[in-house]
Amino acid sequence: MKRKRNIWPFGKGQPLGAKSTHHRRASKPVSDKALAKQAKEREAERLESKLSDAQLEAKLRKHYSRGGNLREFLQANPGIPGAQLKRCNAVAGRKRARKGNPSDAAAAVYEEFHGRPSEEVVTVTEKIHYHEHLAALGELRTLVVQARDGGKVTLSKFRKAILCCNEAKTQMFIRGGDQAVDLEAFGIRTVHEVETLGRVVELAYFTTKDHLGDEGGTALYFHVSGETNENGKRKMAGWGPDLIYHTVDERLEFSGGSYTIRAEGVDK
């Protein structure tokens, strides 16, 4: 019978039954300068991997939208600094208030703002119009937005979001897909439930147009906001719509602008 060798995680394999001793090397003393350098490198790595407050909150909201909870989020994202951990707890608290008893949370805010407890509950009934049927213009590919600070931010990866319009061709909508936005890219740090991201200066959508001859077909169509075609020449004759973002729902919408929707495409 052959004798098998037992492979150890250190050194060479030893004959079965042989004794093995693992010798630990004495560590060399490390200077204070080297220790400081190591600490600085660890801090740089920590800061590089740290999410901004807005990114962290957006990530946590998306985690909640998928049915997760705070404990699972913290397990999947270890090492969150103390200040941001408090922010996570605050978001979780607001979610619990909405999910549990939001009237108690609202009453607490009222008392904090007025300095006295709320004595009544006012119930308001509002009528909200919702378009059950919209006309699809194409698959939304990119939006170029001029932010409040003057910089331009390009939004993409909408994951099959559809660019639509109403039956009167006076309002564009975005439906479906992934409309989540990194607010940090727009310089937004104090997040509201509704944010104005800036003015749309260009949009691109993918579709097939069978009625435009050589200028149509299946293609990616670009539209520069405020631009029109006059006697075959492009000229600026209007202004683009504002892009609004609903942070809780992660939903985009257009507001205002001089655009019209014609058979040839989006104009002005």
C-alpha positions as CSV (number, residue, x, y, z in Angstrom):
1,M,0.0,0.0,0.0
2,K,1.3,3.4,-0.9
3,R,1.6,6.0,1.8
4,K,-0.1,9.3,0.9
5,R,1.3,12.7,1.6
6,N,-0.6,15.2,3.7
7,I,-0.4,18.7,2.1
8,W,-0.2,21.5,4.7
9,P,-1.1,25.1,4.0
10,F,2.5,26.1,4.7
11,G,5.9,24.6,3.6
12,K,6.3,21.4,1.6
13,G,4.2,18.3,2.0
14,Q,5.2,16.0,4.8
15,P,4.9,12.2,5.0
16,L,1.7,11.0,6.6
17,G,2.1,10.9,10.4
18,A,5.2,13.1,10.5
19,K,5.4,16.0,12.9
20,S,5.5,19.5,11.5
21,T,6.4,22.7,13.3
22,H,5.5,26.1,12.0
23,H,8.1,28.7,13.1
24,R,7.0,32.3,13.3
25,R,9.5,34.9,12.2
26,A,10.2,37.7,14.6
27,S,8.7,40.9,13.3
28,K,11.0,43.8,12.6
29,P,10.3,47.0,14.5
30,V,8.4,49.6,12.5
31,S,9.4,53.3,12.8
32,D,6.9,56.0,13.8
33,K,7.3,57.5,10.3
34,A,6.3,54.2,8.6
35,L,3.3,53.8,10.9
36,A,2.1,57.3,10.1
37,K,2.5,56.6,6.4
38,Q,0.4,53.4,6.8
39,A,-2.3,55.3,8.7
40,K,-2.4,58.0,6.0
41,E,-2.8,55.4,3.3
42,R,-5.6,53.7,5.2
43,E,-7.4,57.0,5.6
44,A,-7.0,57.8,1.9
45,E,-8.5,54.4,1.0
46,R,-11.4,55.1,3.4
47,L,-12.1,58.5,2.0
48,E,-11.9,57.2,-1.6
49,S,-14.5,54.5,-0.9
50,K,-16.7,56.7,1.2
51,L,-20.1,57.6,-0.4
52,S,-21.4,61.2,-0.2
53,D,-24.4,61.8,1.9
54,A,-26.7,62.1,-1.2
55,Q,-25.3,59.0,-2.7
56,L,-25.7,57.0,0.5
57,E,-29.3,58.2,1.0
58,A,-30.1,57.3,-2.7
59,K,-28.5,53.9,-2.3
60,L,-30.5,53.3,0.9
61,R,-33.8,54.4,-0.6
62,K,-33.2,52.0,-3.6
63,H,-32.4,49.2,-1.1
64,Y,-35.8,49.9,0.7
65,S,-37.6,50.0,-2.7
66,R,-36.4,46.4,-3.2
67,G,-37.9,45.2,0.1
68,G,-34.7,45.4,2.2
69,N,-34.3,46.8,5.7
70,L,-31.6,48.8,7.5
71,R,-29.9,45.8,9.2
72,E,-29.4,44.1,5.8
73,F,-28.1,47.4,4.3
74,L,-25.5,47.9,7.1
75,Q,-24.4,44.3,6.8
76,A,-23.8,44.8,3.0
77,N,-22.1,48.1,3.5
78,P,-19.8,47.8,6.6
79,G,-17.6,50.7,7.7
80,I,-20.1,53.6,7.3
81,P,-18.8,56.6,9.4
82,G,-20.7,57.6,12.5
83,A,-22.2,60.8,11.0
84,Q,-23.5,58.9,8.0
85,L,-24.8,56.1,10.2
86,K,-27.0,58.6,11.9
87,R,-28.2,59.7,8.5
88,C,-29.1,56.1,7.7
89,N,-31.0,55.9,11.0
90,A,-32.9,59.1,10.2
91,V,-33.9,57.8,6.7
92,A,-35.0,54.5,8.4
93,G,-37.0,56.5,11.0
94,R,-38.8,58.5,8.3
95,K,-39.6,55.3,6.5
96,R,-41.0,53.7,9.7
97,A,-43.1,56.8,10.3
98,R,-44.6,56.6,6.8
99,K,-45.1,52.9,7.1
100,G,-46.3,52.8,10.7
101,N,-48.2,55.9,12.0
102,P,-47.3,59.0,9.9
103,S,-49.8,61.1,11.8
104,D,-47.7,60.9,15.0
105,A,-44.6,62.0,13.0
106,A,-46.6,64.9,11.5
107,A,-47.9,65.9,14.9
108,A,-44.4,66.0,16.3
109,V,-43.2,68.2,13.5
110,Y,-46.2,70.6,14.1
111,E,-45.4,70.8,17.8
112,E,-41.7,71.5,17.0
113,F,-42.6,74.2,14.5
114,H,-45.3,76.0,16.6
115,G,-44.2,75.2,20.1
116,R,-47.6,73.7,21.0
117,P,-49.3,70.4,20.3
118,S,-51.6,70.0,17.3
119,E,-55.3,70.1,18.3
120,E,-57.0,69.1,15.1
121,V,-56.5,67.0,12.0
122,V,-57.5,68.7,8.7
123,T,-58.5,66.2,5.9
124,V,-58.1,67.6,2.4
125,T,-59.5,65.9,-0.8
126,E,-57.6,66.6,-4.0
127,K,-58.4,65.6,-7.6
128,I,-55.3,64.5,-9.5
129,H,-55.4,63.9,-13.2
130,Y,-53.5,60.8,-14.4
131,H,-53.0,59.9,-18.0
132,E,-54.1,56.4,-18.5
133,H,-53.1,56.5,-22.2
134,L,-50.0,58.2,-23.7
135,A,-48.4,58.1,-27.1
136,A,-44.9,56.5,-27.2
137,L,-42.3,58.7,-29.0
138,G,-39.4,56.3,-28.6
139,E,-36.9,54.7,-26.1
140,L,-35.2,57.4,-24.1
141,R,-31.4,57.2,-24.4
142,T,-29.9,60.4,-23.1
143,L,-30.7,63.7,-21.5
144,V,-28.2,66.5,-21.3
145,V,-29.1,68.9,-18.5
146,Q,-27.6,72.3,-17.7
147,A,-27.4,72.4,-13.9
148,R,-27.9,75.4,-11.6
149,D,-24.1,75.9,-11.4
150,G,-23.8,76.2,-15.2
151,G,-22.3,72.8,-15.7
152,K,-23.8,70.1,-18.0
153,V,-24.7,66.7,-16.7
154,T,-25.6,63.8,-19.1
155,L,-28.1,61.3,-17.8
156,S,-28.2,57.8,-19.5
157,K,-28.7,54.1,-18.8
158,F,-32.5,54.6,-18.5
159,R,-33.0,50.8,-19.1
160,K,-35.8,50.9,-21.6
161,A,-37.6,54.0,-20.2
162,I,-40.1,55.3,-22.8
163,L,-40.4,59.0,-23.9
164,C,-44.1,59.7,-24.3
165,C,-46.5,62.6,-24.9
166,N,-50.1,63.4,-24.2
167,E,-52.8,63.2,-26.8
168,A,-52.7,67.0,-27.3
169,K,-48.9,66.8,-28.0
170,T,-48.2,69.6,-25.5
171,Q,-46.4,67.6,-22.8
172,M,-43.7,65.0,-22.7
173,F,-43.4,62.3,-20.1
174,I,-41.0,59.6,-19.1
175,R,-42.4,56.2,-18.2
176,G,-40.8,53.0,-16.8
177,G,-37.2,52.0,-16.9
178,D,-34.6,53.3,-14.4
179,Q,-35.0,57.0,-13.7
180,A,-32.8,57.1,-10.6
181,V,-30.5,60.2,-10.5
182,D,-27.2,60.8,-8.6
183,L,-28.0,64.2,-7.0
184,E,-24.4,64.7,-6.1
185,A,-23.6,65.3,-9.8
186,F,-25.9,68.3,-9.7
187,G,-24.3,69.7,-6.5
188,I,-27.4,68.9,-4.4
189,R,-26.5,67.9,-0.9
190,T,-29.7,68.8,1.1
191,V,-32.2,66.5,-0.6
192,H,-35.9,67.5,-0.9
193,E,-38.6,65.2,-2.0
194,V,-38.9,67.2,-5.3
195,E,-35.8,68.7,-6.9
196,T,-35.3,70.9,-10.0
197,L,-32.2,69.5,-11.6
198,G,-31.8,72.1,-14.3
199,R,-32.8,72.9,-17.9
200,V,-32.8,70.2,-20.6
201,V,-30.5,71.3,-23.5
202,E,-30.5,68.0,-25.5
203,L,-32.4,64.7,-25.6
204,A,-32.0,61.6,-27.6
205,Y,-34.4,58.8,-28.3
206,F,-34.4,55.6,-30.4
207,T,-37.3,54.8,-32.7
208,T,-38.4,54.0,-36.2
209,K,-40.0,56.7,-38.4
210,D,-41.5,55.4,-41.6
211,H,-42.8,58.6,-43.0
212,L,-39.7,60.8,-43.4
213,G,-38.0,59.0,-46.3
214,D,-34.2,59.3,-46.3
215,E,-34.3,61.4,-43.1
216,G,-36.3,58.7,-41.2
217,G,-35.9,55.0,-40.6
218,T,-34.7,53.2,-37.5
219,A,-32.2,55.5,-35.8
220,L,-31.2,57.5,-32.7
221,Y,-32.8,60.9,-33.0
222,F,-31.3,63.9,-31.3
223,H,-33.1,67.1,-30.3
224,V,-31.5,70.3,-29.2
225,S,-33.8,72.2,-26.9
226,G,-35.0,75.6,-28.4
227,E,-33.8,74.6,-31.9
228,T,-36.1,74.6,-34.9
229,N,-35.7,74.0,-38.7
230,E,-36.6,76.9,-40.8
231,N,-36.4,76.5,-44.6
232,G,-33.8,73.8,-44.1
233,K,-31.7,75.8,-41.7
234,R,-31.4,75.2,-38.0
235,K,-31.9,78.2,-35.7
236,M,-32.6,78.8,-32.0
237,A,-36.1,80.0,-31.4
238,G,-37.1,78.9,-27.9
239,W,-36.0,77.3,-24.6
240,G,-35.8,73.9,-23.1
241,P,-38.0,72.5,-20.3
242,D,-36.8,72.1,-16.7
243,L,-36.1,68.6,-15.5
244,I,-37.8,67.8,-12.2
245,Y,-36.9,64.8,-10.0
246,H,-39.1,63.2,-7.4
247,T,-36.5,61.7,-5.1
248,V,-38.8,59.4,-3.1
249,D,-40.3,57.8,-6.2
250,E,-37.1,58.1,-8.3
251,R,-39.2,59.6,-11.1
252,L,-38.4,62.3,-13.7
253,E,-40.7,64.8,-15.4
254,F,-40.5,67.8,-17.7
255,S,-41.7,71.3,-16.7
256,G,-42.4,74.1,-19.1
257,G,-40.3,74.8,-22.2
258,S,-41.2,76.1,-25.7
259,Y,-41.2,72.7,-27.4
260,T,-43.9,71.3,-29.7
261,I,-44.3,67.8,-30.9
262,R,-44.7,67.5,-34.7
263,A,-44.8,64.6,-37.1
264,E,-41.2,65.2,-37.9
265,G,-40.2,65.1,-34.2
266,V,-39.7,67.4,-31.2
267,D,-39.5,71.0,-32.3
268,K,-38.0,74.0,-30.4
